[in-house]
């Protein structure tokens, strides 16, 4: 009987030592990209509101 994902991994004889390290999603972001991530991580917003929050002045 399976009780967890670990049981499946064990049953398939997978070597999970290398799989336990979580990869970073955003490795090399520009300053502008980082600002967008910071703003959107707090709340959802329309693209117009995002542009206004960034002070890009399109």
N, CA, C and O of each residue as an XYZ file, in Angstrom:
232
protein
N       0.828     -1.177      0.000
C       0.000      0.000      0.000
C       0.884      1.256      0.000
O       1.874      1.335      0.727
N       0.510      2.212     -0.815
C       1.261      3.464     -0.889
C       0.734      4.456      0.138
O      -0.473      4.646      0.281
N       1.652      5.073      0.840
C       1.273      6.070      1.832
C       1.824      7.458      1.512
O       1.374      8.454      2.079
N       2.800      7.521      0.602
C       3.389      8.818      0.267
C       4.119      8.725     -1.070
O       4.283      7.642     -1.632
N       4.549      9.867     -1.559
C       5.324      9.898     -2.799
C       6.645      9.159     -2.619
O       7.179      8.589     -3.570
N       7.162      9.171     -1.411
C       8.415      8.465     -1.134
C       8.273      6.965     -1.384
O       9.232      6.312     -1.796
N       7.090      6.421     -1.138
C       6.854      5.000     -1.408
C       6.956      4.695     -2.898
O       7.474      3.648     -3.287
N       6.470      5.598     -3.718
C       6.553      5.424     -5.172
C       8.007      5.486     -5.621
O       8.458      4.658     -6.412
N       8.733      6.473     -5.108
C      10.142      6.625     -5.465
C      10.921      5.384     -5.071
O      11.740      4.887     -5.844
N      10.671      4.891     -3.884
C      11.356      3.687     -3.410
C      10.990      2.485     -4.279
O      11.860      1.685     -4.622
N       9.714      2.350     -4.638
C       9.262      1.233     -5.460
C       9.857      1.237     -6.855
O      10.061      0.181     -7.453
N      10.134      2.424     -7.375
C      10.722      2.534     -8.709
C      12.248      2.531     -8.681
O      12.892      2.639     -9.725
N      12.824      2.407     -7.486
C      14.279      2.385     -7.311
C      14.961      3.628     -7.888
O      16.039      3.546     -8.478
N      14.315      4.766     -7.706
C      14.909      6.020     -8.174
C      15.922      6.516     -7.167
O      15.731      6.384     -5.958
N      16.997      7.085     -7.670
C      17.982      7.734     -6.815
C      17.588      9.203     -6.722
O      17.783      9.954     -7.678
N      17.044      9.619     -5.599
C      16.497     10.963     -5.469
C      17.435     11.940     -4.771
O      17.034     13.067     -4.483
N      18.636     11.550     -4.500
C      19.565     12.458     -3.816
C      19.737     13.754     -4.604
O      19.749     14.837     -4.018
N      19.869     13.652     -5.922
C      20.055     14.833     -6.757
C      18.753     15.592     -6.969
O      18.786     16.777     -7.301
N      17.609     14.942     -6.789
C      16.328     15.571     -7.032
C      15.837     16.408     -5.857
O      14.875     17.162     -5.998
N      16.479     16.286     -4.712
C      16.016     16.984     -3.532
C      16.423     18.452     -3.493
O      15.937     19.206     -2.651
N      17.303     18.861     -4.388
C      17.733     20.250     -4.441
C      16.756     21.021     -5.314
O      16.611     20.725     -6.500
N      16.088     22.005     -4.733
C      15.125     22.797     -5.489
C      15.868     23.785     -6.367
O      16.801     24.459     -5.931
N      15.437     23.852     -7.598
C      16.037     24.777     -8.541
C      15.429     26.158     -8.367
O      14.248     26.290     -8.043
N      16.232     27.173     -8.582
C      15.744     28.540     -8.505
C      14.998     28.881     -9.787
O      15.468     28.575    -10.883
N      13.829     29.519     -9.650
C      13.044     29.867    -10.829
C      13.638     31.045    -11.595
O      13.682     31.039    -12.825
N      14.088     32.039    -10.867
C      14.554     33.263    -11.490
C      16.022     33.455    -11.148
O      16.355     33.979    -10.084
N      16.888     33.036    -12.037
C      18.314     33.054    -11.749
C      18.921     34.419    -12.048
O      19.448     35.074    -11.149
N      18.852     34.845    -13.277
C      19.484     36.091    -13.689
C      18.431     37.048    -14.224
O      18.121     37.037    -15.416
N      17.890     37.867    -13.352
C      16.878     38.829    -13.765
C      17.502     40.206    -13.906
O      18.402     40.578    -13.152
N      17.017     40.948    -14.873
C      17.425     42.341    -14.978
C      16.758     43.117    -13.846
O      15.870     42.593    -13.173
N      17.173     44.343    -13.637
C      16.556     45.164    -12.594
C      15.063     45.351    -12.852
O      14.257     45.283    -11.924
N      14.691     45.588    -14.116
C      13.278     45.767    -14.459
C      12.476     44.492    -14.199
O      11.366     44.551    -13.670
N      13.030     43.357    -14.566
C      12.342     42.089    -14.333
C      12.169     41.837    -12.838
O      11.121     41.357    -12.406
N      13.188     42.157    -12.052
C      13.108     41.978    -10.605
C      12.019     42.861     -9.996
O      11.300     42.431     -9.094
N      11.900     44.100    -10.492
C      10.850     44.999    -10.009
C       9.466     44.422    -10.290
O       8.577     44.483     -9.440
N       9.288     43.862    -11.484
C       7.995     43.265    -11.855
C       7.666     42.098    -10.928
O       6.538     41.988    -10.446
N       8.633     41.235    -10.678
C       8.425     40.089     -9.787
C       8.048     40.565     -8.390
O       7.136     40.016     -7.773
N       8.743     41.581     -7.888
C       8.454     42.090     -6.547
C       7.041     42.668     -6.464
O       6.328     42.423     -5.492
N       6.640     43.425     -7.469
C       5.305     44.024     -7.456
C       4.223     42.955     -7.560
O       3.247     42.989     -6.811
N       4.385     42.007     -8.482
C       3.352     41.000     -8.708
C       3.320     39.916     -7.627
O       2.323     39.208     -7.494
N       4.397     39.783     -6.861
C       4.376     38.776     -5.797
C       3.469     39.205     -4.651
O       3.012     38.369     -3.873
N       3.206     40.507     -4.545
C       2.341     41.003     -3.476
C       0.864     40.938     -3.850
O       0.024     40.659     -2.994
N       0.532     41.194     -5.128
C      -0.874     41.201     -5.537
C      -1.009     41.124     -7.048
O      -0.061     41.388     -7.788
N      -2.200     40.758     -7.489
C      -2.497     40.738     -8.916
C      -2.871     42.147     -9.343
O      -3.413     42.919     -8.552
N      -2.581     42.482    -10.597
C      -3.004     43.781    -11.095
C      -3.052     43.779    -12.610
O      -2.385     42.981    -13.268
N      -3.838     44.669    -13.142
C      -3.960     44.857    -14.582
C      -2.644     45.418    -15.120
O      -1.907     46.087    -14.394
N      -2.354     45.149    -16.372
C      -1.102     45.596    -16.976
C      -0.951     47.119    -16.890
O       0.158     47.618    -16.699
N      -2.041     47.847    -17.026
C      -1.958     49.306    -16.920
C      -1.532     49.738    -15.516
O      -0.735     50.662    -15.357
N      -2.063     49.069    -14.516
C      -1.687     49.385    -13.126
C      -0.227     49.007    -12.877
O       0.479     49.694    -12.138
N       0.222     47.918    -13.493
C       1.620     47.509    -13.358
C       2.550     48.556    -13.948
O       3.553     48.921    -13.336
N       2.216     49.035    -15.136
C       3.031     50.073    -15.782
C       3.062     51.331    -14.922
O       4.105     51.971    -14.791
N       1.935     51.681    -14.343
C       1.872     52.867    -13.471
C       2.720     52.651    -12.221
O       3.429     53.561    -11.791
N       2.655     51.469    -11.639
C       3.449     51.157    -10.439
C       4.942     51.185    -10.731
O       5.744     51.516     -9.857
N       5.315     50.840    -11.952
C       6.722     50.836    -12.341
C       7.240     52.213    -12.742
O       8.447     52.417    -12.871
N       6.316     53.159    -12.937
C       6.686     54.514    -13.365
C       7.447     54.511    -14.693
O       8.403     55.267    -14.869
N       7.024     53.673    -15.604
C       7.682     53.597    -16.897
C       7.176     54.654    -17.862
O       7.874     54.986    -18.820
N       5.982     55.196    -17.639
C       5.448     56.291    -18.423
C       5.268     56.023    -19.909
O       5.750     56.797    -20.736
N       4.594     54.959    -20.257
C       4.302     54.669    -21.669
C       3.221     55.556    -22.180
O       2.842     55.457    -23.347
